[in-house]
Amino acid sequence: MKLALSSQGTTADSVLGGFGRCRYFVLYDTDTGQVSTMSNEGNMVAGRGAGTRTAQDVVKTGAGAVITSQIGPKAVSYLKGKDMPVYVSAAQSVEQAVQEFLDGTLQAV
């Protein structure tokens, strides 16, 4: 499964960030361990609706789930409407959040 993790950087050791206005998404494939990134800088500086626009962009990546440090209700509603689970983590890094997911310790919002 591909995970989309909101992040302030482009690597697994980057800080996990909030959803709508994060700088990047780290895309982690749980089957292969492959990591790629998606820029979110356009939505980062957007006015209202940044969360929903970001959710639309994340769906286009083919991710199967989202992990973030915080997310607004409109983005959650949009993602749930697309059958994409959302997890909120207090992890400090993308790598730690992935490990929480793999360990089964995250609860879907």
Chimera marker file (.cmm) of the C-alpha trace (Angstrom):
<marker_set name="trace">
<marker id="1" x="0.000" y="0.000" z="0.000" r="1" g="1" b="0" radius="0.5"/>
<marker id="2" x="1.165" y="3.511" z="-0.721" r="1" g="1" b="0" radius="0.5"/>
<marker id="3" x="1.016" y="5.880" z="2.259" r="1" g="1" b="0" radius="0.5"/>
<marker id="4" x="0.888" y="9.673" z="1.830" r="1" g="1" b="0" radius="0.5"/>
<marker id="5" x="2.559" y="11.387" z="4.789" r="1" g="1" b="0" radius="0.5"/>
<marker id="6" x="2.390" y="15.167" z="5.186" r="1" g="1" b="0" radius="0.5"/>
<marker id="7" x="5.887" y="16.463" z="5.710" r="1" g="1" b="0" radius="0.5"/>
<marker id="8" x="8.136" y="19.492" z="5.892" r="1" g="1" b="0" radius="0.5"/>
<marker id="9" x="10.842" y="17.728" z="3.859" r="1" g="1" b="0" radius="0.5"/>
<marker id="10" x="11.405" y="15.098" z="1.196" r="1" g="1" b="0" radius="0.5"/>
<marker id="11" x="12.975" y="12.227" z="3.142" r="1" g="1" b="0" radius="0.5"/>
<marker id="12" x="11.889" y="9.629" z="5.683" r="1" g="1" b="0" radius="0.5"/>
<marker id="13" x="13.655" y="11.505" z="8.481" r="1" g="1" b="0" radius="0.5"/>
<marker id="14" x="11.711" y="14.714" z="7.709" r="1" g="1" b="0" radius="0.5"/>
<marker id="15" x="9.363" y="16.203" z="10.297" r="1" g="1" b="0" radius="0.5"/>
<marker id="16" x="5.749" y="15.036" z="10.027" r="1" g="1" b="0" radius="0.5"/>
<marker id="17" x="3.538" y="18.062" z="9.363" r="1" g="1" b="0" radius="0.5"/>
<marker id="18" x="-0.047" y="19.218" z="9.204" r="1" g="1" b="0" radius="0.5"/>
<marker id="19" x="-2.065" y="18.208" z="6.151" r="1" g="1" b="0" radius="0.5"/>
<marker id="20" x="-3.370" y="21.143" z="4.095" r="1" g="1" b="0" radius="0.5"/>
<marker id="21" x="-0.398" y="23.453" z="4.346" r="1" g="1" b="0" radius="0.5"/>
<marker id="22" x="2.511" y="21.036" z="4.510" r="1" g="1" b="0" radius="0.5"/>
<marker id="23" x="5.403" y="21.638" z="2.111" r="1" g="1" b="0" radius="0.5"/>
<marker id="24" x="5.561" y="18.055" z="0.762" r="1" g="1" b="0" radius="0.5"/>
<marker id="25" x="4.050" y="14.620" z="0.916" r="1" g="1" b="0" radius="0.5"/>
<marker id="26" x="6.380" y="11.695" z="1.340" r="1" g="1" b="0" radius="0.5"/>
<marker id="27" x="4.870" y="8.734" z="-0.498" r="1" g="1" b="0" radius="0.5"/>
<marker id="28" x="5.962" y="5.464" z="1.091" r="1" g="1" b="0" radius="0.5"/>
<marker id="29" x="5.212" y="2.078" z="-0.472" r="1" g="1" b="0" radius="0.5"/>
<marker id="30" x="4.782" y="-0.469" z="2.333" r="1" g="1" b="0" radius="0.5"/>
<marker id="31" x="5.349" y="-3.377" z="-0.072" r="1" g="1" b="0" radius="0.5"/>
<marker id="32" x="8.667" y="-2.222" z="-1.555" r="1" g="1" b="0" radius="0.5"/>
<marker id="33" x="9.946" y="0.424" z="0.882" r="1" g="1" b="0" radius="0.5"/>
<marker id="34" x="10.235" y="2.835" z="-2.058" r="1" g="1" b="0" radius="0.5"/>
<marker id="35" x="9.967" y="6.529" z="-1.170" r="1" g="1" b="0" radius="0.5"/>
<marker id="36" x="8.952" y="9.361" z="-3.497" r="1" g="1" b="0" radius="0.5"/>
<marker id="37" x="7.678" y="12.884" z="-2.892" r="1" g="1" b="0" radius="0.5"/>
<marker id="38" x="4.962" y="15.236" z="-4.048" r="1" g="1" b="0" radius="0.5"/>
<marker id="39" x="5.240" y="18.994" z="-3.630" r="1" g="1" b="0" radius="0.5"/>
<marker id="40" x="2.332" y="20.741" z="-1.926" r="1" g="1" b="0" radius="0.5"/>
<marker id="41" x="3.802" y="24.242" z="-2.082" r="1" g="1" b="0" radius="0.5"/>
<marker id="42" x="0.939" y="25.581" z="-4.227" r="1" g="1" b="0" radius="0.5"/>
<marker id="43" x="-1.604" y="24.665" z="-1.562" r="1" g="1" b="0" radius="0.5"/>
<marker id="44" x="0.744" y="25.685" z="1.242" r="1" g="1" b="0" radius="0.5"/>
<marker id="45" x="0.251" y="29.368" z="0.439" r="1" g="1" b="0" radius="0.5"/>
<marker id="46" x="-3.346" y="29.123" z="-0.794" r="1" g="1" b="0" radius="0.5"/>
<marker id="47" x="-6.226" y="30.849" z="0.906" r="1" g="1" b="0" radius="0.5"/>
<marker id="48" x="-9.340" y="29.031" z="2.014" r="1" g="1" b="0" radius="0.5"/>
<marker id="49" x="-9.886" y="25.464" z="0.862" r="1" g="1" b="0" radius="0.5"/>
<marker id="50" x="-6.251" y="24.383" z="0.997" r="1" g="1" b="0" radius="0.5"/>
<marker id="51" x="-7.148" y="21.162" z="2.828" r="1" g="1" b="0" radius="0.5"/>
<marker id="52" x="-9.709" y="20.030" z="0.272" r="1" g="1" b="0" radius="0.5"/>
<marker id="53" x="-7.436" y="20.904" z="-2.672" r="1" g="1" b="0" radius="0.5"/>
<marker id="54" x="-4.604" y="19.027" z="-1.001" r="1" g="1" b="0" radius="0.5"/>
<marker id="55" x="-6.885" y="16.020" z="-0.451" r="1" g="1" b="0" radius="0.5"/>
<marker id="56" x="-7.779" y="16.031" z="-4.142" r="1" g="1" b="0" radius="0.5"/>
<marker id="57" x="-4.072" y="16.053" z="-5.069" r="1" g="1" b="0" radius="0.5"/>
<marker id="58" x="-3.291" y="13.213" z="-2.646" r="1" g="1" b="0" radius="0.5"/>
<marker id="59" x="-6.057" y="11.036" z="-4.114" r="1" g="1" b="0" radius="0.5"/>
<marker id="60" x="-4.458" y="11.486" z="-7.554" r="1" g="1" b="0" radius="0.5"/>
<marker id="61" x="-1.209" y="9.900" z="-6.280" r="1" g="1" b="0" radius="0.5"/>
<marker id="62" x="-2.939" y="6.545" z="-5.820" r="1" g="1" b="0" radius="0.5"/>
<marker id="63" x="-2.183" y="6.493" z="-2.092" r="1" g="1" b="0" radius="0.5"/>
<marker id="64" x="-4.230" y="4.086" z="-0.007" r="1" g="1" b="0" radius="0.5"/>
<marker id="65" x="-4.017" y="6.014" z="3.274" r="1" g="1" b="0" radius="0.5"/>
<marker id="66" x="-2.935" y="9.361" z="4.731" r="1" g="1" b="0" radius="0.5"/>
<marker id="67" x="-0.837" y="9.916" z="7.851" r="1" g="1" b="0" radius="0.5"/>
<marker id="68" x="-0.539" y="13.459" z="9.211" r="1" g="1" b="0" radius="0.5"/>
<marker id="69" x="0.007" y="15.368" z="12.438" r="1" g="1" b="0" radius="0.5"/>
<marker id="70" x="-3.267" y="17.303" z="12.013" r="1" g="1" b="0" radius="0.5"/>
<marker id="71" x="-6.045" y="17.623" z="9.455" r="1" g="1" b="0" radius="0.5"/>
<marker id="72" x="-9.210" y="19.653" z="9.087" r="1" g="1" b="0" radius="0.5"/>
<marker id="73" x="-12.734" y="18.228" z="8.971" r="1" g="1" b="0" radius="0.5"/>
<marker id="74" x="-13.378" y="19.100" z="5.310" r="1" g="1" b="0" radius="0.5"/>
<marker id="75" x="-10.262" y="17.269" z="4.150" r="1" g="1" b="0" radius="0.5"/>
<marker id="76" x="-11.158" y="14.254" z="6.316" r="1" g="1" b="0" radius="0.5"/>
<marker id="77" x="-14.659" y="14.226" z="4.870" r="1" g="1" b="0" radius="0.5"/>
<marker id="78" x="-13.347" y="14.384" z="1.300" r="1" g="1" b="0" radius="0.5"/>
<marker id="79" x="-10.827" y="11.574" z="1.871" r="1" g="1" b="0" radius="0.5"/>
<marker id="80" x="-13.386" y="9.367" z="3.624" r="1" g="1" b="0" radius="0.5"/>
<marker id="81" x="-15.685" y="9.919" z="0.649" r="1" g="1" b="0" radius="0.5"/>
<marker id="82" x="-12.913" y="8.428" z="-1.490" r="1" g="1" b="0" radius="0.5"/>
<marker id="83" x="-12.552" y="5.458" z="0.914" r="1" g="1" b="0" radius="0.5"/>
<marker id="84" x="-9.107" y="6.635" z="2.001" r="1" g="1" b="0" radius="0.5"/>
<marker id="85" x="-8.379" y="6.141" z="5.715" r="1" g="1" b="0" radius="0.5"/>
<marker id="86" x="-6.784" y="9.028" z="7.593" r="1" g="1" b="0" radius="0.5"/>
<marker id="87" x="-4.454" y="8.542" z="10.554" r="1" g="1" b="0" radius="0.5"/>
<marker id="88" x="-3.229" y="11.266" z="12.909" r="1" g="1" b="0" radius="0.5"/>
<marker id="89" x="0.142" y="10.642" z="14.496" r="1" g="1" b="0" radius="0.5"/>
<marker id="90" x="2.178" y="12.475" z="17.120" r="1" g="1" b="0" radius="0.5"/>
<marker id="91" x="5.390" y="11.014" z="15.653" r="1" g="1" b="0" radius="0.5"/>
<marker id="92" x="8.256" y="13.426" z="15.142" r="1" g="1" b="0" radius="0.5"/>
<marker id="93" x="9.320" y="12.042" z="11.765" r="1" g="1" b="0" radius="0.5"/>
<marker id="94" x="7.832" y="10.444" z="8.682" r="1" g="1" b="0" radius="0.5"/>
<marker id="95" x="9.832" y="7.289" z="9.411" r="1" g="1" b="0" radius="0.5"/>
<marker id="96" x="8.407" y="7.000" z="12.943" r="1" g="1" b="0" radius="0.5"/>
<marker id="97" x="4.850" y="7.482" z="11.624" r="1" g="1" b="0" radius="0.5"/>
<marker id="98" x="5.378" y="4.739" z="9.028" r="1" g="1" b="0" radius="0.5"/>
<marker id="99" x="6.608" y="2.419" z="11.774" r="1" g="1" b="0" radius="0.5"/>
<marker id="100" x="3.523" y="3.190" z="13.883" r="1" g="1" b="0" radius="0.5"/>
<marker id="101" x="1.358" y="2.289" z="10.876" r="1" g="1" b="0" radius="0.5"/>
<marker id="102" x="3.248" y="-0.942" z="10.257" r="1" g="1" b="0" radius="0.5"/>
<marker id="103" x="3.032" y="-1.834" z="13.965" r="1" g="1" b="0" radius="0.5"/>
<marker id="104" x="-0.738" y="-1.289" z="13.862" r="1" g="1" b="0" radius="0.5"/>
<marker id="105" x="-0.712" y="1.343" z="16.611" r="1" g="1" b="0" radius="0.5"/>
<marker id="106" x="-2.449" y="4.111" z="14.633" r="1" g="1" b="0" radius="0.5"/>
<marker id="107" x="-6.222" y="4.496" z="14.754" r="1" g="1" b="0" radius="0.5"/>
<marker id="108" x="-8.114" y="5.858" z="11.743" r="1" g="1" b="0" radius="0.5"/>
<marker id="109" x="-9.860" y="9.202" z="12.333" r="1" g="1" b="0" radius="0.5"/>
<link id1="1" id2="2" r="1" g="1" b="0" radius="0.2"/>
<link id1="2" id2="3" r="1" g="1" b="0" radius="0.2"/>
<link id1="3" id2="4" r="1" g="1" b="0" radius="0.2"/>
<link id1="4" id2="5" r="1" g="1" b="0" radius="0.2"/>
<link id1="5" id2="6" r="1" g="1" b="0" radius="0.2"/>
<link id1="6" id2="7" r="1" g="1" b="0" radius="0.2"/>
<link id1="7" id2="8" r="1" g="1" b="0" radius="0.2"/>
<link id1="8" id2="9" r="1" g="1" b="0" radius="0.2"/>
<link id1="9" id2="10" r="1" g="1" b="0" radius="0.2"/>
<link id1="10" id2="11" r="1" g="1" b="0" radius="0.2"/>
<link id1="11" id2="12" r="1" g="1" b="0" radius="0.2"/>
<link id1="12" id2="13" r="1" g="1" b="0" radius="0.2"/>
<link id1="13" id2="14" r="1" g="1" b="0" radius="0.2"/>
<link id1="14" id2="15" r="1" g="1" b="0" radius="0.2"/>
<link id1="15" id2="16" r="1" g="1" b="0" radius="0.2"/>
<link id1="16" id2="17" r="1" g="1" b="0" radius="0.2"/>
<link id1="17" id2="18" r="1" g="1" b="0" radius="0.2"/>
<link id1="18" id2="19" r="1" g="1" b="0" radius="0.2"/>
<link id1="19" id2="20" r="1" g="1" b="0" radius="0.2"/>
<link id1="20" id2="21" r="1" g="1" b="0" radius="0.2"/>
<link id1="21" id2="22" r="1" g="1" b="0" radius="0.2"/>
<link id1="22" id2="23" r="1" g="1" b="0" radius="0.2"/>
<link id1="23" id2="24" r="1" g="1" b="0" radius="0.2"/>
<link id1="24" id2="25" r="1" g="1" b="0" radius="0.2"/>
<link id1="25" id2="26" r="1" g="1" b="0" radius="0.2"/>
<link id1="26" id2="27" r="1" g="1" b="0" radius="0.2"/>
<link id1="27" id2="28" r="1" g="1" b="0" radius="0.2"/>
<link id1="28" id2="29" r="1" g="1" b="0" radius="0.2"/>
<link id1="29" id2="30" r="1" g="1" b="0" radius="0.2"/>
<link id1="30" id2="31" r="1" g="1" b="0" radius="0.2"/>
<link id1="31" id2="32" r="1" g="1" b="0" radius="0.2"/>
<link id1="32" id2="33" r="1" g="1" b="0" radius="0.2"/>
<link id1="33" id2="34" r="1" g="1" b="0" radius="0.2"/>
<link id1="34" id2="35" r="1" g="1" b="0" radius="0.2"/>
<link id1="35" id2="36" r="1" g="1" b="0" radius="0.2"/>
<link id1="36" id2="37" r="1" g="1" b="0" radius="0.2"/>
<link id1="37" id2="38" r="1" g="1" b="0" radius="0.2"/>
<link id1="38" id2="39" r="1" g="1" b="0" radius="0.2"/>
<link id1="39" id2="40" r="1" g="1" b="0" radius="0.2"/>
<link id1="40" id2="41" r="1" g="1" b="0" radius="0.2"/>
<link id1="41" id2="42" r="1" g="1" b="0" radius="0.2"/>
<link id1="42" id2="43" r="1" g="1" b="0" radius="0.2"/>
<link id1="43" id2="44" r="1" g="1" b="0" radius="0.2"/>
<link id1="44" id2="45" r="1" g="1" b="0" radius="0.2"/>
<link id1="45" id2="46" r="1" g="1" b="0" radius="0.2"/>
<link id1="46" id2="47" r="1" g="1" b="0" radius="0.2"/>
<link id1="47" id2="48" r="1" g="1" b="0" radius="0.2"/>
<link id1="48" id2="49" r="1" g="1" b="0" radius="0.2"/>
<link id1="49" id2="50" r="1" g="1" b="0" radius="0.2"/>
<link id1="50" id2="51" r="1" g="1" b="0" radius="0.2"/>
<link id1="51" id2="52" r="1" g="1" b="0" radius="0.2"/>
<link id1="52" id2="53" r="1" g="1" b="0" radius="0.2"/>
<link id1="53" id2="54" r="1" g="1" b="0" radius="0.2"/>
<link id1="54" id2="55" r="1" g="1" b="0" radius="0.2"/>
<link id1="55" id2="56" r="1" g="1" b="0" radius="0.2"/>
<link id1="56" id2="57" r="1" g="1" b="0" radius="0.2"/>
<link id1="57" id2="58" r="1" g="1" b="0" radius="0.2"/>
<link id1="58" id2="59" r="1" g="1" b="0" radius="0.2"/>
<link id1="59" id2="60" r="1" g="1" b="0" radius="0.2"/>
<link id1="60" id2="61" r="1" g="1" b="0" radius="0.2"/>
<link id1="61" id2="62" r="1" g="1" b="0" radius="0.2"/>
<link id1="62" id2="63" r="1" g="1" b="0" radius="0.2"/>
<link id1="63" id2="64" r="1" g="1" b="0" radius="0.2"/>
<link id1="64" id2="65" r="1" g="1" b="0" radius="0.2"/>
<link id1="65" id2="66" r="1" g="1" b="0" radius="0.2"/>
<link id1="66" id2="67" r="1" g="1" b="0" radius="0.2"/>
<link id1="67" id2="68" r="1" g="1" b="0" radius="0.2"/>
<link id1="68" id2="69" r="1" g="1" b="0" radius="0.2"/>
<link id1="69" id2="70" r="1" g="1" b="0" radius="0.2"/>
<link id1="70" id2="71" r="1" g="1" b="0" radius="0.2"/>
<link id1="71" id2="72" r="1" g="1" b="0" radius="0.2"/>
<link id1="72" id2="73" r="1" g="1" b="0" radius="0.2"/>
<link id1="73" id2="74" r="1" g="1" b="0" radius="0.2"/>
<link id1="74" id2="75" r="1" g="1" b="0" radius="0.2"/>
<link id1="75" id2="76" r="1" g="1" b="0" radius="0.2"/>
<link id1="76" id2="77" r="1" g="1" b="0" radius="0.2"/>
<link id1="77" id2="78" r="1" g="1" b="0" radius="0.2"/>
<link id1="78" id2="79" r="1" g="1" b="0" radius="0.2"/>
<link id1="79" id2="80" r="1" g="1" b="0" radius="0.2"/>
<link id1="80" id2="81" r="1" g="1" b="0" radius="0.2"/>
<link id1="81" id2="82" r="1" g="1" b="0" radius="0.2"/>
<link id1="82" id2="83" r="1" g="1" b="0" radius="0.2"/>
<link id1="83" id2="84" r="1" g="1" b="0" radius="0.2"/>
<link id1="84" id2="85" r="1" g="1" b="0" radius="0.2"/>
<link id1="85" id2="86" r="1" g="1" b="0" radius="0.2"/>
<link id1="86" id2="87" r="1" g="1" b="0" radius="0.2"/>
<link id1="87" id2="88" r="1" g="1" b="0" radius="0.2"/>
<link id1="88" id2="89" r="1" g="1" b="0" radius="0.2"/>
<link id1="89" id2="90" r="1" g="1" b="0" radius="0.2"/>
<link id1="90" id2="91" r="1" g="1" b="0" radius="0.2"/>
<link id1="91" id2="92" r="1" g="1" b="0" radius="0.2"/>
<link id1="92" id2="93" r="1" g="1" b="0" radius="0.2"/>
<link id1="93" id2="94" r="1" g="1" b="0" radius="0.2"/>
<link id1="94" id2="95" r="1" g="1" b="0" radius="0.2"/>
<link id1="95" id2="96" r="1" g="1" b="0" radius="0.2"/>
<link id1="96" id2="97" r="1" g="1" b="0" radius="0.2"/>
<link id1="97" id2="98" r="1" g="1" b="0" radius="0.2"/>
<link id1="98" id2="99" r="1" g="1" b="0" radius="0.2"/>
<link id1="99" id2="100" r="1" g="1" b="0" radius="0.2"/>
<link id1="100" id2="101" r="1" g="1" b="0" radius="0.2"/>
<link id1="101" id2="102" r="1" g="1" b="0" radius="0.2"/>
<link id1="102" id2="103" r="1" g="1" b="0" radius="0.2"/>
<link id1="103" id2="104" r="1" g="1" b="0" radius="0.2"/>
<link id1="104" id2="105" r="1" g="1" b="0" radius="0.2"/>
<link id1="105" id2="106" r="1" g="1" b="0" radius="0.2"/>
<link id1="106" id2="107" r="1" g="1" b="0" radius="0.2"/>
<link id1="107" id2="108" r="1" g="1" b="0" radius="0.2"/>
<link id1="108" id2="109" r="1" g="1" b="0" radius="0.2"/>
</marker_set>
